[in-house]
């Protein structure tokens, strides 16, 4: 900078803008699963410049009544693999992620599975409902 008197000078300074978390995004490998079928969640957190931020993220899956049925923690931008246990009731479940004061929400459908396992041992037939709903189909057993 020069002025009218012949003085001149220059200066520079550096500054840092602190990243502020502004949004969280969930990605699921599928929107619909069967019990015991693995699915993957992937959570990203972004700052005010829409740059990704690293953080620890907590995931909770709640049933239609609001009870937590699955939970996990991991770093953002890392796969989190989950699966519902055998016999998990069908319906819409809520997947909630939280990190750095932000909350993300997705829905996940647990599908109906109607299946039965038939075994025969020591002259006795055993029927085991291996699905997550009442088995309503006819079972034909032929003895020979």
MIDREN-965799 format. One record per residue (C-alpha): residue number from 1; residue in three letters; y, z, x. Coordinates in steps of 0.02 Angstrom, whole numbers. Example, Ala and Ser with C-alpha at 12.3 -4.5 7.8 and 13.67 -1.06 7.14 Angstrom:
   num   residu    north       up     east
     1      ALA     -225      390      615
     2      SER      -53      357      684
//
This chain:
   num   residu    north       up     east
     1      UNK        0        0        0
     2      UNK      172      -46       68
     3      UNK      338       16       -1
     4      UNK      516      -55       20
     5      UNK      550       60      169
     6      UNK      406       -7      274
     7      UNK      288      137      243
     8      UNK      109       97      217
     9      UNK      -53      187      188
    10      UNK     -224      177      109
    11      UNK     -349      300       42
    12      UNK     -519      294      -38
    13      UNK     -630      422     -117
    14      UNK     -803      425     -186
    15      UNK     -863      502     -346
    16      UNK    -1026      523     -436
    17      UNK    -1055      506     -622
    18      UNK    -1181      631     -684
    19      UNK    -1321      556     -788
    20      UNK    -1322      623     -965
    21      UNK    -1480      597    -1069
    22      UNK    -1434      500    -1226
    23      UNK    -1595      431    -1301
    24      UNK    -1783      446    -1296
    25      UNK    -1907      307    -1337
    26      UNK    -2092      323    -1378
    27      UNK    -2217      181    -1358
    28      UNK    -2393      194    -1427
    29      UNK    -2541       84    -1381
    30      UNK    -2586       75    -1565
    31      UNK    -2518      133    -1732
    32      UNK    -2689      166    -1807
    33      UNK    -2840      257    -1732
    34      UNK    -3010      326    -1779
    35      UNK    -3067      500    -1728
    36      UNK    -3128      505    -1546
    37      UNK    -3038      340    -1509
    38      UNK    -2917      361    -1365
    39      UNK    -2737      304    -1381
    40      UNK    -2596      305    -1254
    41      UNK    -2419      369    -1273
    42      UNK    -2279      320    -1154
    43      UNK    -2110      406    -1164
    44      UNK    -1948      352    -1081
    45      UNK    -1781      443    -1073
    46      UNK    -1618      349    -1047
    47      UNK    -1444      403     -991
    48      UNK    -1272      347    -1051
    49      UNK    -1285      189     -943
    50      UNK    -1456      151    -1020
    51      UNK    -1541      188     -854
    52      UNK    -1709      276     -856
    53      UNK    -1713      460     -810
    54      UNK    -1859      562     -744
    55      UNK    -1908      719     -838
    56      UNK    -2054      818     -903
    57      UNK    -2096      766    -1081
    58      UNK    -2194      865    -1211
    59      UNK    -2292      775    -1347
    60      UNK    -2355      855    -1506
    61      UNK    -2455      774    -1645
    62      UNK    -2448      860    -1814
    63      UNK    -2554      832    -1968
    64      UNK    -2482      797    -2141
    65      UNK    -2469      985    -2171
    66      UNK    -2365     1009    -2012
    67      UNK    -2499     1094    -1905
    68      UNK    -2508     1043    -1722
    69      UNK    -2676      957    -1690
    70      UNK    -2642      881    -1517
    71      UNK    -2520      918    -1377
    72      UNK    -2490      863    -1198
    73      UNK    -2359      862    -1061
    74      UNK    -2323      738     -923
    75      UNK    -2180      651     -834
    76      UNK    -2080      517     -921
    77      UNK    -2138      339     -891
    78      UNK    -2318      395     -866
    79      UNK    -2465      362     -982
    80      UNK    -2520      508    -1088
    81      UNK    -2694      480    -1159
    82      UNK    -2744      575    -1316
    83      UNK    -2884      566    -1445
    84      UNK    -2919      654    -1609
    85      UNK    -3079      756    -1619
    86      UNK    -3230      697    -1718
    87      UNK    -3205      728    -1902
    88      UNK    -3014      729    -1897
    89      UNK    -2955      702    -2075
    90      UNK    -2878      532    -2116
    91      UNK    -2692      516    -2153
    92      UNK    -2520      493    -2076
    93      UNK    -2485      603    -1926
    94      UNK    -2318      632    -1838
    95      UNK    -2305      609    -1649
    96      UNK    -2153      702    -1582
    97      UNK    -2093      690    -1402
    98      UNK    -1961      802    -1326
    99      UNK    -1871      801    -1159
   100      UNK    -1699      853    -1095
   101      UNK    -1644      907    -1270
   102      UNK    -1692      742    -1352
   103      UNK    -1826      716    -1485
   104      UNK    -1922      556    -1527
   105      UNK    -2032      530    -1680
   106      UNK    -2169      405    -1721
   107      UNK    -2304      399    -1854
   108      UNK    -2486      371    -1818
   109      UNK    -2622      334    -1946
   110      UNK    -2794      413    -1931
   111      UNK    -2913      294    -2016
   112      UNK    -3054      339    -2135
   113      UNK    -3227      334    -2058
   114      UNK    -3374      335    -2179
   115      UNK    -3537      349    -2083
   116      UNK    -3699      446    -2086
   117      UNK    -3831      476    -1955
   118      UNK    -4013      484    -2013
   119      UNK    -4145      568    -1906
   120      UNK    -4327      612    -1939
   121      UNK    -4413      757    -1853
   122      UNK    -4573      853    -1894
   123      UNK    -4588      775    -2067
   124      UNK    -4408      814    -2113
   125      UNK    -4268      689    -2142
   126      UNK    -4096      746    -2084
   127      UNK    -3934      666    -2146
   128      UNK    -3779      707    -2046
   129      UNK    -3608      650    -2105
   130      UNK    -3531      584    -1943
   131      UNK    -3372      520    -2025
   132      UNK    -3210      604    -2076
   133      UNK    -3228      582    -2266
   134      UNK    -3365      622    -2390
   135      UNK    -3505      494    -2377
   136      UNK    -3521      412    -2548
   137      UNK    -3636      265    -2515
   138      UNK    -3819      264    -2564
   139      UNK    -3944      303    -2428
   140      UNK    -4113      216    -2444
   141      UNK    -4258      297    -2354
   142      UNK    -4425      208    -2347
   143      UNK    -4576      313    -2300
   144      UNK    -4730      226    -2238
//
